[in-house]
Amino acid sequence: MTNPTTRALWLAIATLAASVVAATAGLLAWAGGMNPPTAILTAGGAFAGTILLILTAVRFTTGQPE
């Protein structure tokens, strides 16, 4: 996983997946009756949590030392 191209590809995949999760969480929060600022904060939290989870899983599965 030291190849910069591979790392950039994994980052792009993680960002796209996290964006889909964030959009879904924000829309569900808004449809559930939250006001727009709270729904946006919910989406931001979902994005951050998802991207951290994906990047940690990639690092674990590739066996990269800390």
ABEGO torsion letter per residue (X at the ends): XABAAAAAAAAAAAAAAAAAAAAAAAAAAAAAGBBAAAAAAAAAAAAAAAAAAAAAAAAAAAGBBX
